Amino acid sequence: MSDEKVKIFERALQRERKARKQAEEILEQKSLELFEANQKLTASNKKTEALLNDQTAQLKLIVDNSSLGIVLSQKNNLIKFNKAFANLLGYTDDELLNVNIYELSHPDDLPQAKKQLKLLEESKIDKFLIKKRYRKKDGNYVSCNTNVSAVRDNEGNVKYHIALIEDVSEIDKKTRMLNALNSLSVSILGKRDLNEIAWEIAKNTANHLDLEDCLVFSIDYESNIIKEIAAYSNNPDIDITKKPPLHIPIGKGVIGKVVETGVYSLVNDTSKNDLYEVDDFFRFSELTVPIIADNKVIGIIDSEHSKKNYFNNDHIEVFHNIASLASAQFNSAISLIKEKKTQKEKDVLLVQLGKNNEELKNFAHVVSHDLKSPLRSMSALISWIQEDNEGTFDEETTVNFNSLLKKIDKMDHLINGILKYSSIDKIDKTDQKVDLQKTVTDIIDTIFVPEHINIQIKNTLPIIYGDKFRLQQLFQNLISNAIKYNDKEKGIITIEVEDLDIKFLFIIKDNGIGIDKKYHSKIFEVFETLEEPNDDSTGIGLSIVKKIIDLYNGKIWLESELGKGCSFFFELKKPH
């Protein structure tokens, strides 16, 4: 309910109270005038009897047709009352006659009522207005505004009490509902803990609407469970805190059905409803309203009552307003729980990542020291054997020894590749301006380029921020790959760049053997090579390229057709 609607509602209540008060005062004044006139006419002569009867008829007409309860009492015993008062309490005339007014009053209201009546007896006041509760025949109490006036005899003593009684239970109910919304709004303001918000919803709803209990649930869609997160009871005989929280499968029972459909449920007689399930003990009425955010049920407000037909449209409206009011805070608290869970998982992953990095460093040390050293020894030993037996080995043995040396050399290259890959993001480098035109030109001048390979830089390469060593490694690996896998008589490799506003798109294209489409998705993974790899290939070069581009938050992909060549595309951000 918006603040504007609340203000309109409050002004309407004020106007209604003012109008009723004026009517009471007019009716009270008229009643006193007629009553006093009746006394005077009785003491007068019979000539005025016709006028007296006429005014008595007027008084009876007003009293009988009044919507207010009108009571005449003497010494606190009822001696006269109208139908409105009898109907209000549900008694017959005979049942009310001569009943002491105290017997119909709520015990908590008696001290204040007796105090005001004493002031009337002592002539310190002539009338008073009090709000009190009257016991109905069914045992319930109805809240009323009671305007009591004294009728005195000639000596000033109180002879009768006249009371005008207005039923304000509906106004009280609406006021309580309004207070519930206002109180809840204040109590959950700024709260982000889901259990705290749920507790405030349950407590405020139960207290302000005089409910027997109120439960709040959250929805765990991953486990398909509705979880009770707050419960409040106004029944002193029930300690709801000792009851284990309910866990209900989505779709089961009244609550499960509301979560499933997103539509509220009002059950006036649970004994006739197949979906109703007994919790701690049986109750006849149940009202269940969903809390909805972004068209999804995120929570439930549920209340049960021991009487049939207890909940009405006013309750439904207030429950919906409470659910709507709490929705944003409820949803925010759920998001916070998810954030904390994600952060916790992230922290665990970071710890694990730290361990993995440490293990990787140890692995790199093992590779560089414990593996390379034996390889060097093996290479030296084979070379000595070849020298010592020069001219002795037959052709097959010589080929085998040379093949063995090549395998050892490839193993050495592989180990170097692993070291480069594992350390590429561990080297602490300071970014600086790097002239890629000069860097790529230096690479072409430095590496071995066969005579049948022609490398062209089609347009001027830009200056970007980065680590010169990594960027040099990036371009050198891609250019070397293009040279290594070119089987054409006239090999052509082109390098160009496109300006894409906030980033540069680089394209390195060759007319080599190409890459089969089935390898496109995994060519950048470590140790991935083609089915018929080059003897010098380690399967690490492109994975190093991918890792360097990832360090700069870039992106790389390729387009290739087998036998016609390959084009590598990668993006790097422009310097700020």
Secondary structure, 3 states (H helix, E strand, C coil): CCHHHHHHHHHHHHHHHHHHHHHHHHHHHHHHHHHHHHHHHHHCCHHHHHHHHHHHHHHHHHHHHCCCEEEEEECCEEEEECHHHHHHHCCCHHHHCCCEHHHHECHHHHHHHHHHHHHHHCCCCCEEEEEEEEECCCCCEEEEEEEEEEEECCCCCEEEEEEEEEECHHHHHHHHHHHHHHHHHHHHCCCCCHHHHHHHHHHHHHHHCCCCEEEEEEEECCCCEEEEEEEEECCCCCCHHHCCCCEEECCCHHHHHHHHHCCCEEECCHHHCCCCCCCCCCCCEEEEEEEEECCEEEEEEEEEECCCCCCCHHHHHHHHHHHHHHHHHHHHHHHHHHHHHHHHHHHHHHHHHHHHHHHHHHHHHHHHHHHHHHHHHHHHHHHHHHHHCCCCCCHHHHHHHHHHHHHHHHHHHHHHHHHHHHHCCCCCCCCEEEEHHHHHHHHHHHCCCCCCEEEEECCCCCEEEECHHHHHHHHHHHHHHHHHCCCCCCEEEEEEEEECCCEEEEEEEECCCCCCHHHCCCCCCCCCCCCCCCCCCCCCHHHHHHHHHHHCCCEEEEEEECCCEEEEEEEEECCC
